[in-house]
Amino acid sequence: MTIFPSSLADAAVHVLNTPDPATKVELTQTYALLWKRGKITEIGESAAPDQPPLPSRPKLMLPKDMPKRPKGSLEGRIAFVHAIAHIEFIAINLAWDLIARFTHEKLPRQFYDAWVGVARDEAEHFCLLQSRLTQLQAQYGDMPAHDGLWEAARDTTDDILARLAIVPMVLEARGLDTTPKAVQDLMASGDTETAQLMEKIAVEEIPHVRAGVQWFEHICAERGIDPVSSFRIIVNDRFKGKLRPPFNAEARTRAGMPPAYYSQE
């Protein structure tokens, strides 16, 4: 039975505290629809968990300990799809956490419209990838996964600008960069169906990066700071790595992220 929350923040925390993937997806779809139809109207306040409970599978490992994926083989393609499915599963949490954690910023309704939509998209992507795993005779949870994406969330709980910079503007934007090569490799191995699925997801991720840029710039304007220099400072201080080419300049431009943000010149 669906619990009808009193506020969007309560809805977000309910999803975050739900470990079962199928239930998390169902709640995301339900609450997104209730928000869109005006059945949930209050933003509210609610305490987001530091670590949302996860399903018993997949087994989590450190990124450095993850097994290498064999290239070109069926096993390697299954491992690739499984890795992307896990990213999308965590991305559902990331979108709802952004909604619940920063309500004190008093952002306009359009901010919440954007991130409820992102959560809904990530849930759909997870379902599509889970279905593809089933077609490949596998299931989500069959292989290990790493917690690097949620680590970025833990490291940015103190500042919404840092969260927007590191998650959508660095990590999700990196997905725009890497997908063309992944699609090329999948096509070369004869896996047209997974290649087409990845292309669909990549197109639908562009608005997610755009939402990150839009609201990062909005908050910078409210704080009276320059967005590009602020982004570079945050990345230098908070991102455990470097922005490395190749960059998908076309997709990034469509997402409203000009080269000034990521150019190394």
SULSUL-V18812 format. One line per field, one symbol per residue. phi: phi as a letter, one per 40 degrees, with the letter a starting at -180 (. if undefined). psi: psi as a letter, one per 20 degrees, with the letter a starting at -180 (. if undefined). burial: + if it has 16 or more other C-alpha atoms within 10 Angstrom, else -. Layout:
phi = ???
psi = ???
burial = ???
//
This chain:
phi = .cccccaccccdcccdcbccdccccccdcccccccccgcbbccgaaccccbdcbccbcccbcdccccccccgccdcccccccccccdccccdcccccccccbcccfccddccdcccccdccccccdccccccdcccgaachcbcabbcccdccccbccaccccccccccbcccccccccdcccccccccgccccdccccccccccdcccccccdcccccdcccgbcccccdccccccbccibcbccbccccccccgbcddcbccc
psi = pppoqirhgggghgghjohpgghggggggghgghghjjhphpgaqqopqhoqqqrhqrpprqhiipqppppirgghhghghgghghghghhgggghhhghhkhiilqrhhghgghghgggghgggggghghhgghjlrqpihqrrrkhghhhghikiiphggghggfhifghhhhhhigghggghgghjjmhghghghgggggiighggghggghghghgghikqpgghgghggghhhpmaqoprqpnhghhghjjnrhhhiqj.
burial = ----+-++++++++++++--+--++++++++++++----+--+-++-+---+-+---+-+----------------+++++++++++++++++++++++++++-------++-++++++++++++++-+++++----++++-++++--++-++--++--++++++++++++++++++-++-++-++----+--++--++-++--++++++++++++++++------++-++--++--++---+---+++-++--+++---++---
//
